[in-house]
Amino acid sequence: MAFTAKDVMTLRERSGAGMMDCKKALTESDGDMEKALDLLREKSLAASAKKAGRIAAEGLVDCFVCMECGVGVIVEVNCETDFVAKTDSFKTLVASIAKHVAKKNPANVDELMAQTFADDESMTVADMINSAVAKIGEKITIRRFERIEGVVDSYVHMGGKIGVLLQVSADDDKVAVHDVAMQIAAARPTCVRREECDLAELEHEREILRAQAMNEPKPKPAAIIEKMVEGRIEKYFKEVCLLEQPFVKAPDESVAAMINGRFDVVRFVRYEMGEGLQKREDNFVDEVMAQTNKVK
C-alpha cells in the first residue's frame, strides 16, 4: 500500500514522532496508518527502556483545581534537564497529568500509569509517557501526586519549582485563602497546628535542644535546662506550624491572626521539585573520554 507525504504529516501529528521515524514506520507497515502507530508505540517503549537507567531529577510541580467539582491536584513530574522542563510541550504534559488525576482519581502512581489516558482513551498513561519520551528524548517519571476533594486553592511558585495545594473550610475571602497558600510556599511549614506535629520529630528536637543547653559554658540545673528547652520548643512551633508562623506580608501578626476566624485550614500539601532526589553529576573528562573511545 503506497503512502503520501500527507500521510507522513498525519502520522507525525498523531504520534508526535520525528518525520523520518514516521516515514520508516509507514514503510514497514506498508502504508497502514494504524499499524504504523503501533510500530511507533513499540519503538517508544524501546526508547523508554534505554533511558530507564538515567537520572530524572529536574522537572515541574503543577496544580489543577476544578472549582465546579471541588477537586484539587498537585503533581510532580521529573525529566533529566531543566531545559526540557521549561519547554511548552513538557508543561502541557504535566498539566494534562494533573487533570487526568482530578478526573480518574488513581490510588497511586502504578494505578495511574495503567489507566486509560483521560485526553485519549485509545492509550494508557504509560503509553502517553512512553510516546513523550520518544518525542522529547529524555527519561520522564511521574514521581508523586495528591488529590484533595473539598474547598481547595493552589499556588505554584518559581515557574513550577514549588507547588502548594490547600484545603480550607470556606473560601468567602479568596484573597486571604490565596495568601495562606503563598505563605506555605514561602515559609515551609510542616503542619497546620501544633497538635499535628510529629511526636518523634518533636522529641528529637527536644533532645537536640537539651544537649545544646547542657553544652553551654556555664552549667545550669536540670530544671532550668528543661525550662530553656520548652521555651525553645515554643519558638520551634512558630517555625513549623502554619497557624503560628509570622504572616509573610505582615510579620507582626501570625497566620492565625490574619485569618481571624474567617475560615479553618483543613490541610495542605507542599511539593518542592526534586527534593530528596539524586542529582545528575556530569563529568566532562569522562564524557570526552567516552566520545574518544567511540571514535576509536
Backbone as a ProteinNet text record, in pm:
[ID]
protein_1_A
[PRIMARY]
MAFTAKDVMTLRERSGAGMMDCKKALTESDGDMEKALDLLREKSLAASAKKAGRIAAEGLVDCFVCMECGVGVIVEVNCETDFVAKTDSFKTLVASIAKHVAKKNPANVDELMAQTFADDESMTVADMINSAVAKIGEKITIRRFERIEGVVDSYVHMGGKIGVLLQVSADDDKVAVHDVAMQIAAARPTCVRREECDLAELEHEREILRAQAMNEPKPKPAAIIEKMVEGRIEKYFKEVCLLEQPFVKAPDESVAAMINGRFDVVRFVRYEMGEGLQKREDNFVDEVMAQTNKVK
[TERTIARY]
85.4	0	89.1	69.9	152	105.3	194.3	156.2	217.2	158.7	199.3	266.6	319.1	379.7	276.3	151	43.1	20.9	33.5	19.6	129.6	250	361.9	333.3	281.5	248.4	137.3	37.5	-73.7	-22.3	65.1	121	204.7	276.8	359.2	272.6	162.8	71.6	6.8	-29.1	-95.5	-0.1	125.2	219.8	316	345.3	445.4	587.3	604	736.7	799.5	929.3	1000.8	959.1	988	947.4	1003.7	1134.1	1196.6	1143.7	1116.2	1059.4	921.2	841.9	707.8	715.9	807.6	824.2	867	958.8	1006.2	894.4	813.1	703.1	599.9	569.6	474.4	530.2	658.7	721.6	713.1	745.3	742.5	601	503.2	363.9	291.7	367.1	309.9	199.7	219.5	126.2	5	-5.2	-119.7	-97.8	-181.3	-166.2	-170.3	-267.5	-283.8	-166.9	-121.1	-4.3	120.1	129.8	244.1	243.2	124.2	113.2	158.1	116.7	157.8	309.6	368.5	513.9	585.9	534	595.5	581.7	467.1	449.5	548.3	564.9	660.3	801.1	835	967.3	983.1	872.9	880.8	902.9	846.8	872.5	1020	1077.8	1219.5	1304.1	1265.1	1337.7	1327.5	1209.5	1188.6	1275.5	1285	1365.5	1512.5	1561.5	1700.7	1730.4	1630.6	1650.6	1616.9	1571.5	1522.5	1629.8	1756.4	1861.6	1911.8	1865.8	1911.8	1849.7	1909.7	1859.1	1767	1642.5	1545.8	1520.9	1598.8	1590.4	1553	1521.6	1465.3	1316	1246.3	1103.9	1020.4	893	797.9	702	659.4	544.1	431.1	313.3	199.8	74	-24	-151.4	-266.8	-376.7	-500.4	-615.3	-701.3	-817.3	-942.8	-1038.3	-1169.2	-1267.7	-1301.2	-1391.3	-1530.9	-1574.6	-1710.1	-1727	-1624.6	-1637.4	-1570.6	-1501.6	-1439.9	-1327.4	-1237.9	-1123.6	-996.7	-893	-763.4	-656.4	-557.9	-449.7	-316.6	-216.7	-78.7	2.5	94.1	171.1	314.4	407.7	546.6	584.1	631.4	677.7	822.8	908.8	1052	1101.6	1201	1273.8	1422.5	1507.6	1651.4	1715.5	1663.1	1728.1	1629.2	1680.5	1598.9	1552.7	1633.8	1597.6	1464.7	1450.7	1326.2	1211.6	1239.4	1134.3	1071.3	1146.2	1095.8	1022.4	1020.1	954.7	803	734	587.4	531.8	598.2	547.6	551.6	658	665.9	565.1	549.1	449.6	309.5	279.6	148.6	129.5	235	230.4	196.4	266.4	244.1	102	55.3	-81.3	-184.6	-160.7	-256.6	-260.7	-147.2	-142.7	-221.3	-205.8	-279.7	-430.2	-473.6	-616.3	-665.9	-580.9	-617.7	-641.5	-551.8	-565.8	-695.4	-728.6	-852.9	-973.7	-970.4	-1085.4	-1095.2	-981.8	-986.4	-947.7	-897.4	-873.4	-796.4	-676.6	-597.7	-550.3	-529.5	-487.7	-338.5	-259.8	-114.3	-57.8	73.1	135.8	121.1	133.7	120	-18.8	-121.1	-257.2	-277	-218.7	-225.9	-168.4	-52.3	13.9	-67.8	-145.3	-223	-357.3	-402.1	-531.9	-528.1	-644.3	-653.6	-646.6	-571.6	-543.7	-670.8	-700.7	-825.2	-840.4	-729.5	-736.5	-736.1	-706.8	-704.1	-723.4	-848.3	-882	-823.4	-759.7	-700.5	-566.1	-513.1	-383.9	-388.4	-297.3	-283.8	-192.9	-189.2	-97.9	46.2	75.4	210	245.1	148.9	171.5	201.7	123.8	140.8	279.3	323.5	455.7	564.8	550.1	649.6	657.4	542	539.3	611.6	592.4	659.3	810.4	850.7	993.6	1056.4	987.2	1038.7	1048.1	951	947.6	1048.2	1054	1138	1283.3	1301.8	1437.1	1497.8	1416	1465.1	1375.1	1432	1352.5	1251.4	1128	1020.8	957	940.4	885.6	779.3	662	561.5	601.2	651.8	706.5	599.6	506.6	408.4	293.8	183	69.2	-18.2	-101.3	-200.3	-328.7	-439.1	-570.5	-657.4	-717	-798.5	-936.2	-1039.7	-1176.7	-1224.9	-1286.9	-1336.3	-1317.2	-1304.1	-1276.9	-1124.8	-1073.6	-928.5	-878.7	-754	-684	-543	-474.6	-338.7	-250	-121.5	-22.6	101.6	148.8	271.5	371.3	491	591.8	716.5	787	915.1	902.9	795.4	780.6	768.9	719.4	699.3	800.9	881.6	978.2	913	809.3	736.4	587.5	512.8	367.7	298.2	181.2	103.3	-41.3	-97.9	-241	-298.5	-397.9	-451.3	-599.8	-641.8	-784.7	-828.4	-938.6	-993.4	-1141.7	-1199.1	-1339.9	-1433.6	-1385.2	-1466.9	-1373.9	-1421.2	-1337	-1411.2	-1485.7	-1555.8	-1456.6	-1338.8	-1233.6	-1121.5	-1135.2	-1042	-900.6	-890.1	-758.1	-682.6	-750.9	-686.9	-649	-735.4	-705.4	-579.9	-573.2	-456.4	-330.8	-345.9	-232.9	-177.7	-266.4	-222	-144.2	-192.4	-121.3	18.8	30.4	161.9	250.3	190.4	263.6	328.7	253.3	304.2	421.6	410	518.9	644.9	629	744.4	805.6	722.4	770.7	789.1	752.3	776.4	724.8	601.9	550.7	540.8	543.4	529.2	393.2	317.9	184.5	99.8	-29.7	-120.7	-112.8	-122.3	-123.9	-35.7	0.6	98.9	52.4	-79.2	-129.5	-97.6	-66.1	-37.6	111.1	195.7	339.6	372.8	467.2	513.7	581.7	530	579.2	725.7	762.7	901.7	994.7	952.3	1032.5	1042.6	932.5	930.6	1024.7	1023.1	1111.5	1257.9	1281.8	1417.6	1467.3	1378.2	1413.1	1443	1364.9	1388.9	1527.1	1563.2	1692.9	1807.5	1794	1897.6	1908.7	1793.9	1793.3	1846.9	1815.2	1863	2015.7	2066.5	2211.7	2280.8	2220.5	2277.5	2285.3	2177.6	2174.9	2278.3	2296.2	2391.9	2535.8	2557.1	2693	2732.3	2643.7	2677.9	2787.4	2874.1	2989.9	2954.4	2847.3	2810.1	2705.9	2738	2642.3	2514.7	2404.2	2274.2	2203	2120.2	2042.7	1947.6	1913.1	1826.8	1693	1636.2	1505.7	1514.1	1623.6	1643	1659.9	1734.4	1755.3	1622.3	1534.9	1404.9	1320.3	1327.9	1254.8	1309.8	1441.9	1504.1	1459.9	1456.4	1417	1273.7	1183.5	1043	1024.4	1105.1	1099.4	1142.5	1244.1	1290.9	1193.4	1124.1	1021.5	908.6	875.1	773.5	817.3	945.1	999	992.6	1018.9	1013	871.9	771	632.2	602.6	657.5	634.5	703.2	799.6	868.6	796.4	741.4	688.3	536.2	466	319.5	264.6	191.9	141.2	70.4	-24.4	-106.5	-27.6	87.9	168.2	281.8	303.9	410.7	377.8	479.1	454.6	405.9	301.3	246.6	346.8	381.8	490.1	461.3	334.8	300.7	291.9	281.3	274.1	332.8	465.5	533.1	497.7	435.1	398	276.9	205.1	91	109.5	46.2	55.6	-42	-25.5	-120.3	-259.5	-268.5	-399	-466	-387.2	-444	-488.8	-414.7	-454.1	-586.1	-599.7	-724.1	-840.7	-816.4	-914	-1050	-1047.9	-1171	-1256.7	-1210.2	-1292.1	-1305.2	-1207.7	-1211.9	-1110.8	-1124.9	-1028.8	-940.3	-813.5	-724.1	-737.5	-782	-802.1	-670.6	-605.1	-475	-410.1	-283.6	-212	-108.5	-70.2	39.1	135.3	261.7	365	470.3	490	594.2	702.6	826.4	938.7	1006.4	1014.4	1061	1199.5	1209.7	1338.7	1386.2	1307.3	1354.9	1376.7	1495.2	1528.9	1578	1577.6	1622.6	1772.1	1834.8	1975.4	1987.6	2076.7	2100	2205.9	2188.9	2287	2413.8	2529.2	2658.1	2731.2	2742.9	2811.9	2962.6	3037.8	3182.6	3235.5	3288.9	3329.4	3442.5	3538.4	3651.4	3603.1	3515.2	3461.4	3384.3	3309.7	3230.3	3320.8	3430	3523.8	3590.1	3631.3	3695	3601.7	3473.1	3375.1	3357.8	3352.2	3338.4	3463.6	3581.3	3706.5	3709.4	3664.4	3662.9	3567.2	3455.7	3359.1	3423.1	3503.9	3569.7	3668.2	3740.3	3835.8	3762.2
-119.5	0	124.8	211.4	332.1	436.1	528.2	638.4	766.8	878	1008.1	1091.4	1206	1298.7	1347	1357.2	1398.8	1293.2	1163.9	1055.8	1066.1	1098.5	1113.5	1226	1338.2	1451.6	1416.6	1342.1	1299.8	1211.4	1117	1026.8	1104.5	1202.5	1282.9	1360	1416	1491.5	1400.8	1278.3	1185.3	1125.2	1104.7	1034.4	1125.4	1242.6	1330.3	1286.5	1180.5	1129.6	1213.3	1190.8	1264.7	1224.1	1311.8	1289.2	1158.6	1134.5	1014	888.4	895.9	780.2	747	851	829.3	767	817	763.5	616.8	585.6	447.8	355.8	405.1	324.3	295.4	393.7	373.2	277.2	283.4	189.7	47	29.1	-104.7	-159.7	-70.1	-114.6	-116.1	-93.1	-92.2	12.6	128.1	238.9	234.4	131.1	118.9	212.6	315.5	418.2	361.5	274.3	219.5	129.4	48.5	-37.2	47.7	157.9	248	310.2	346.2	399.8	296.8	171.4	64.7	47.7	53.2	40.1	151.2	272.7	385.6	372	320.4	297.7	194.4	86	-17.9	39.4	125	185.9	284.7	350.2	443.2	367.2	244.2	159.6	123.5	91.6	59.1	180	296.8	419.2	447.9	423.2	445.7	352	224.3	126	165.7	219	260.8	374.6	457.3	574.2	546	422.3	391.4	407.2	386.5	395.1	535.5	631	768	833	939.7	1011.8	1124.5	1121.4	1227.2	1307.7	1413.5	1492	1637.5	1670.7	1801.1	1782.2	1885.1	1869	1984.7	1953	2056.4	2005.1	2097.7	2076.5	2161.8	2103.8	2180.6	2143	2231.1	2209.2	2229.7	2160.5	2180.7	2182.1	2282.5	2293.3	2307.8	2219.9	2228.9	2287.3	2413.6	2480.7	2419.9	2377.5	2324.1	2190.6	2103.1	1970.8	1963.3	2069.8	2071.3	1970.7	1967.3	1875.3	1952.9	1926.9	1987.4	1880.4	1901.8	1805.3	1878.4	1817.9	1863.1	1744	1767.3	1658.4	1704.1	1610.7	1635.7	1536.5	1588.7	1505.8	1543.2	1442.4	1466.6	1433.4	1508.8	1482.2	1493.8	1491.2	1489.5	1627.2	1722.3	1854	1966.5	2076.3	2194.6	2254.7	2235.3	2286.4	2226.7	2094.4	2027.6	2070	2083.5	2122.4	2255.6	2341.6	2474.6	2478.7	2367.6	2368.3	2362.4	2417.4	2417.7	2275.3	2186.7	2050.2	1977.1	1999.3	1934	1994.6	2126.2	2191.7	2140.7	2123.7	2072	1929.2	1849	1711	1706.3	1786	1786.7	1832.4	1936.9	1986.9	1881	1804.9	1701.2	1587.5	1557.9	1453.2	1497.7	1624.5	1676.7	1669.9	1706.9	1699.8	1555.6	1464.7	1322.5	1272.5	1306.4	1263.3	1316.7	1441.8	1501.2	1423.9	1381.2	1313.9	1166.9	1094.7	948.9	898.2	984.9	953.4	822.9	808.9	687.9	683.6	561.6	546.5	573.7	545.1	561.9	574.6	590.3	611.1	488.3	368.5	246.4	236.7	266.9	263.6	372.8	488.6	599.1	557.4	494.4	456	353.7	270.5	166.1	216.4	333.9	386.2	434.4	427.3	488.1	639.5	703.1	846.1	927.1	1019.3	1095.9	1174.4	1222.9	1302.1	1217.2	1088	998	855	808.5	677.8	561.5	590	482.4	437.2	509.6	471.6	484.9	416.3	429.5	548.9	586	693.3	649.6	521.3	470.1	485.2	455.1	474	620.3	708.1	851.2	898.8	849.5	885.7	832.7	708.4	649.6	725.9	769.5	849.1	982	1041.3	1167.5	1147.5	1034	1002.1	995.9	929.1	917	1052.8	1138	1269.4	1366.3	1369.2	1465.7	1419.5	1287.5	1233.5	1225.6	1233.2	1221.4	1127.6	1071.6	992.4	1083.4	1037.3	1112.8	1023.3	1075.4	997.9	1078.6	1017.3	1076.7	1034.1	1128.6	1093.4	1077.2	1173.3	1172.2	1266.3	1245.7	1335.3	1326.1	1424.7	1424.9	1483.7	1425.5	1471.8	1501.1	1619.4	1660.4	1703.7	1654.8	1696.6	1791.6	1900.6	1998.5	2139.5	2234.3	2372.9	2387.2	2400.8	2397.4	2519.9	2552.4	2657.7	2606	2668.3	2624.1	2743.7	2718.6	2822.1	2753.9	2798.6	2745.9	2859	2834.9	2940.1	2905	3007	2992.3	2904	2924	2851.9	2701.7	2655.5	2512	2446.3	2524.7	2467.7	2432.8	2508.6	2484.6	2490.3	2396.4	2397.3	2370.4	2430.5	2413	2385.1	2285.6	2257.7	2273.7	2358.4	2397.1	2367.9	2301.8	2278.8	2362	2436.3	2519.9	2488.6	2542.1	2515.1	2600.7	2717.8	2809.5	2904	2954	3047.8	3178.4	3224.8	3352.5	3467	3454.2	3553.7	3487.4	3488.7	3418.6	3476.8	3606	3669.1	3615.1	3607.1	3556.8	3409.8	3330.6	3189.5	3176.2	3257.3	3250.9	3299.9	3396	3441.6	3327.1	3243	3128.1	3030.1	3007.9	2919	2972.5	3103.4	3164.7	3156.2	3170.4	3156.5	3018.9	2915.6	2778.4	2760.5	2817.8	2808.4	2875.7	2992.4	3071.9	3024.4	2984	2960.8	2813.8	2722.9	2579.2	2520.6	2544.4	2477.2	2327.3	2249.6	2104.7	2053.8	2138.4	2100.1	2225.8	2206.8	2321.4	2379.2	2292.9	2336.3	2244	2287.8	2213.9	2073.5	2053.9	1920.7	1816.8	1863.7	1773.3	1746.3	1807.1	1785.2	1638.3	1588.8	1451.7	1438.8	1347.6	1336.5	1292.8	1199.9	1154.1	1267.4	1346.9	1460.7	1566.1	1584.1	1682	1640.2	1511.9	1462.3	1469.3	1443.1	1455	1599.2	1693.8	1835	1868.5	1813.8	1837.2	1785.2	1666.8	1607.8	1696.2	1748.4	1836.6	1964.1	2024.8	2147.8	2123.7	2007.8	1972.9	1959.1	1894.4	1877.1	2011.7	2099.9	2233.6	2310.1	2301.4	2372.3	2316	2184.4	2119.3	2148.9	2179.6	2206.7	2353.5	2436.8	2577.3	2592.7	2695.5	2709	2707.4	2775.6	2782	2675.2	2576.6	2469	2525.6	2456.8	2500.6	2380.9	2404.6	2296.4	2233.4	2107.3	2034.7	2105.3	2158.3	2225.4	2349.3	2421.9	2540.9	2499.6	2390.6	2341.4	2304.1	2236.8	2197.3	2319.5	2423.4	2546.6	2610.4	2607	2660.6	2581.9	2449.4	2362.3	2391.9	2401.8	2427.5	2565.5	2662.2	2794.8	2789.9	2709.5	2696.2	2613.5	2520.4	2442.8	2534.4	2633.9	2731.7	2804.5	2837.1	2901.8	2804.7	2677	2573.7	2563.6	2569.1	2565.3	2681	2796.6	2914	2900.3	2809.3	2785.6	2682.8	2577.2	2464.5	2459.2	2525.8	2522.8	2641.8	2614.7	2719.3	2831	2796.2	2898.4	2984	2934.5	3010.4	3088	3064.9	3136.7	3285	3371.7	3512.7	3521.7	3597.1	3611.2	3687.1	3631.1	3688.3	3831.8	3866.4	4001.4	4101.7	4050	4136.7	4059.1	4052.9	3967.2	3993.4	4106.3	4134.6	4055.5	3991.8	3908	3766.9	3672.2	3532.8	3504.7	3389.9	3349.1	3333.7	3276.3	3260.3	3395	3496.2	3629.6	3691	3666	3718.1	3654.9	3524.7	3455.8	3504.5	3521.5	3581.1	3511.1	3377.5	3300.5	3299.2	3357.8	3362.4	3225.5	3138.8	3001.1	2919.3	2788.2	2697.7	2636.7	2618.1	2545.2	2396.7	2319	2175.6	2100.9	2119.5	2056.6	2120.4	2086.9	2135.9	2033.1	2043.8	1963.3	2060.1	2049.5	2134.8	2046.5	2063.5	1992.6	2091.4	2052.1	2126.2	2034.6	2078.5	1993.3	1936.4	1803	1736.4	1714.2	1754.6	1737.3	1588.2	1556.1	1417.7	1333.8	1390.3	1313.9	1332.4	1226.8	1234.7	1319.2	1414.9	1499.7	1437.3	1459.4	1409.5	1492.6	1425.2	1493.1	1463.4	1564.3	1547.4	1559.2	1463.5	1465	1490	1609.8	1649.1	1560.8	1526.6	1443.6	1306.5	1244.7	1112.7	1119.3	1228.9	1243	1250.4	1326.9	1339.7	1205.7	1133.2	1002.9	903.6	907.1	817.1	843.6	971	1006.5	965.4	980.8	942.3	792.2	714.4	568.9	525.8	600.6	569.2	589.5	696.4	726	615.4	563.8	456.1	329.5
0	0	0	-96.4	-105.4	-4.2	28.5	117.6	63	107.1	55.3	164.5	123	218.9	320.1	275.3	365.4	474.2	435.6	533.7	639.4	595.5	689.5	787.8	737.5	823.8	921.2	873	959.9	1072.3	1038.4	1139.5	1239.6	1190.4	1280.2	1378.7	1330.3	1417.4	1521.6	1480.3	1572.1	1674.5	1634.3	1721.6	1795.5	1734.3	1792.6	1762.6	1683	1648.1	1537.3	1513	1409.9	1269.8	1174.1	1035	978.5	999.7	945.4	1012.7	1142.7	1213.1	1157.8	1127.2	1072.3	932.4	853.1	717.7	723.2	814.2	827.3	875.5	970	1023.6	915.3	833.4	723.5	619.2	596.7	503	555.7	684.5	745.6	754.9	769.2	781.5	647.4	540.2	405	391.6	455.7	443.1	534.5	619.7	711.4	831.3	843.9	945.1	1087.3	1115	1249.8	1286.3	1191.7	1217.9	1239.7	1164.9	1181.7	1320.8	1368.2	1504.7	1607.1	1587.7	1678.3	1677.8	1557.1	1545.7	1620.4	1607	1676.4	1827.6	1873	2016.5	2066.8	1988.7	2027.2	2036.1	1940.2	1940.1	2055.9	2090.4	2203	2332.6	2341.6	2457.1	2464.1	2350.4	2345.5	2384.3	2333.3	2367.2	2516.2	2570.9	2713.8	2796	2752	2824.4	2824.9	2713.7	2704.3	2802	2827.5	2913.6	3059.6	3089.8	3223.6	3331	3296.4	3395.2	3420.7	3346.1	3363.6	3487.4	3532.1	3649.3	3603.7	3649.9	3617.8	3744.3	3763.3	3886.2	3861.1	3737	3706.4	3683.9	3641.1	3614.2	3663.5	3688.9	3729.4	3836	3920	4007.6	3951.5	3938.9	3887.8	3965.2	3960	4028.3	3931.4	3961	3885.8	3986	3974.7	4063.2	3979.4	4002.4	3937.1	4037.9	4021.7	4115.3	4112.5	3993.2	3978.4	4051.3	4039.9	4101.5	4238.1	4280.2	4412.5	4426.9	4328.8	4331.8	4300.8	4379.1	4353.9	4344.2	4259	4238.8	4236.3	4298.8	4285.9	4238.2	4144.2	4085.1	4061	4074.8	4036	3927.5	3815.2	3704.3	3677.1	3667.7	3651.5	3511.5	3468.1	3344.5	3377.6	3276	3301.8	3307.3	3231.9	3224.2	3248.1	3300.6	3323.5	3191.2	3087.1	2954.5	2908.9	2919.9	2880.3	2971.7	3101.3	3196.9	3161.8	3092.8	3058.3	2925	2852.5	2721	2735.2	2636.6	2637.9	2633.2	2558.2	2545.2	2678.9	2757.5	2888.7	2985.2	2981.8	3067.7	3036.6	2908.4	2867.1	2916	2908.2	2956.3	3105.1	3184.7	3329.9	3362.9	3293.9	3316.7	3282.4	3175.4	3135.2	3236.5	3298.3	3401.4	3524.4	3564.2	3679.6	3655.3	3534.4	3501.7	3499.9	3451	3448.9	3591.5	3682.9	3822.4	3882.3	3850.6	3901.2	3852.1	3726.8	3666.1	3706.3	3707.1	3723.5	3862.2	3947.2	4088.4	4111.2	4055.5	4080.9	4226.1	4277.2	4416.6	4433.9	4330.6	4339.8	4198.3	4189.1	4058.3	3968.9	4026.8	3946.5	3883.2	3962.5	3909.3	3804.7	3830.5	3734.1	3599.2	3600.3	3475.6	3396.4	3465.8	3399.1	3346.6	3391.6	3349.3	3204	3137.9	3005.6	3022.4	2935.8	2946.6	2921.4	3010.8	3004.3	2874.9	2819.1	2696.5	2569.6	2583.8	2467.7	2516.9	2515.7	2570.4	2490.8	2376.1	2296.6	2352.7	2452.3	2510	2661.2	2727	2871.7	2903	3029.4	3070.3	3045.3	3067.4	3040.1	2892.5	2804.5	2660.3	2629.5	2691.5	2667.6	2713.7	2829.1	2879.7	2786.9	2742.3	2652.1	2520.2	2472.1	2349.9	2370.7	2488.3	2519.3	2531.7	2588.1	2598.9	2460.5	2368.1	2232.1	2163.9	2190.6	2125.2	2187.4	2321.2	2391.8	2399.8	2411.6	2415.6	2554.2	2658.8	2795.7	2876	2979.8	3073.3	3142.5	3152.2	3217.7	3322.8	3442.8	3554	3626.7	3646	3735.6	3876.4	3954.1	4085	4192.9	4198.8	4307.9	4274.2	4343.1	4327.6	4452.1	4470.2	4578.6	4523.1	4560.4	4514.1	4635.5	4640.3	4754.1	4705	4771	4740.8	4849.9	4809.8	4906.1	4853.4	4945.7	4907.9	4899.4	4778.5	4759.3	4682.5	4709	4635.7	4608.5	4514.1	4481.6	4454.7	4461.8	4430.1	4375.7	4260.3	4200.3	4192.4	4246.6	4259.5	4178.4	4132.7	4062.8	3938.9	3863.6	3738.2	3752.3	3864.8	3883.4	3974.7	4045.2	4139	4272.5	4309.8	4434.6	4405.2	4461.3	4445.2	4577.3	4594.7	4717.6	4681.9	4746.8	4737.3	4877.3	4889.9	5021.1	5028.5	5137.6	5162.6	5282.4	5265.6	5372	5390.2	5498.5	5527.2	5443.1	5398.1	5317.1	5243.8	5129.3	5053.2	5025.1	5124.9	5109.5	5088.4	5150.8	5131.1	5050.7	4919.8	4832.4	4840.7	4864.3	4873.5	4994.5	5108.5	5230.3	5214.2	5151.2	5128.1	5041.8	4936.3	4848.2	4919.6	5009.3	5090.1	5175.5	5227.1	5307.1	5219	5097.3	5005.2	4975.5	4954.2	4929.8	5053.9	5171.5	5298.2	5306.5	5270.6	5276.6	5181.3	5062.5	4965.2	5018.1	5080	5122.3	5252.9	5350.5	5486.7	5524.3	5438.4	5456.5	5588.6	5626.5	5747.4	5722.3	5829.6	5815.4	5863.6	5933.5	5980.3	5996.6	6016.7	6030.7	6170.8	6271.3	6411.5	6495.4	6614.7	6693.6	6732.6	6743	6777.8	6669.9	6549.5	6438.4	6420.4	6504.3	6492.6	6516.2	6439.6	6456.7	6593.4	6679.3	6816.7	6821.3	6733.8	6730.4	6690.3	6590.9	6546.7	6656.2	6728.3	6837.2	6949.6	6984.5	7090.4	7046.1	6918	6864.5	6876.3	6848.4	6861.3	7007.1	7099.3	7242.2	7283.2	7234.2	7268.6	7220.3	7099.7	7044.5	7128.2	7159.5	7238.1	7379.3	7436.9	7571.4	7570.3	7465.7	7454.2	7434.3	7357.2	7337	7468.7	7548.1	7676.6	7773.3	7774.4	7864.7	7825.1	7697.1	7648.7	7657.4	7708.6	7725	7831.4	7818.6	7908.7	8057	8093.7	8235.5	8267.2	8354.3	8388.3	8450.4	8421.4	8474.5	8536.3	8637	8697	8594.7	8614.6	8521.2	8502.1	8610.2	8600	8509.6	8518.5	8434.2	8288.6	8268.5	8131.6	8066.8	8143.9	8089.4	8053.3	8135.3	8103.2	7975.8	7960.1	7838.9	7716.4	7732.2	7621	7578.9	7677.1	7643.9	7581	7624.2	7563.4	7417.1	7390.2	7252.5	7167.5	7232.8	7160.6	7114.9	7198.6	7157.4	7030.4	7023.2	6902.6	6784.3	6811.5	6707.3	6648.9	6736.8	6690.6	6594.1	6624.7	6538.7	6402.9	6393.5	6267.6	6180.9	6243.9	6165.9	6157.3	6247.9	6248.7	6170.9	6065.6	5977.4	6052.8	6138.1	6203.9	6300.5	6348	6444	6377.3	6248.5	6178.5	6166.3	6167.8	6135	5989.8	5965.4	5830.3	5743.8	5628.9	5546.9	5501.5	5484.1	5438.9	5553.7	5676.3	5794.9	5911.8	5924.5	6022.5	6168.7	6197.4	6336.5	6382.1	6288.9	6326.4	6274.2	6340.3	6299	6185.2	6121.3	6017	6076	6195.6	6261.9	6283.5	6323.6	6345.3	6213.9	6107.4	5976.2	5930.8	5951.9	5913.2	5997.9	6128.5	6220.4	6216.3	6208.2	6216.3	6092	5981	5859.3	5793.7	5817.6	5767.6	5846.3	5838.6	5900.9	5792.9	5825.3	5736.2	5768.6	5671.9	5693.1	5676.4	5563.6	5539.6	5417.2	5398.3	5280.6	5237.2	5110.7	5055.7	4989	5023.1	4963.5	4897.9	4767.9	4694.7	4653	4673.2	4617.7	4517.6	4394	4286.2	4315.8	4305.1	4318.8	4460.5	4562.5	4699.9	4728.2	4776.6	4808.9	4692.3	4572.1	4456.1	4434.4	4382	4344.6	4218.9	4222.2	4106	4015.8	3886.5	3792.2	3802.6	3804.9	3808.5	3678.1	3595.6	3468	3488.2	3435.9	3443.4	3303.4	3280.4	3146.3	3094.3	3181.4	3138.7	3094	3175.5	3139.6	3008.7	2990.9	2868.7	2745.6	2755.6	2644.3	2615	2721.6	2702.7	2637.7	2678.2	2621.1	2471.3	2435.1	2294.5	2214.9	2277	2212.2	2184.5	2284	2269.2	2159.3	2144.2	2037.6	1900	1889.7	1761.5	1724.5	1825.6	1801.9	1756.8
[MASK]
++++++++++++++++++++++++++++++++++++++++++++++++++++++++++++++++++++++++++++++++++++++++++++++++++++++++++++++++++++++++++++++++++++++++++++++++++++++++++++++++++++++++++++++++++++++++++++++++++++++++++++++++++++++++++++++++++++++++++++++++++++++++++++++++++++++++++++++++++++++++++++++++++++++++

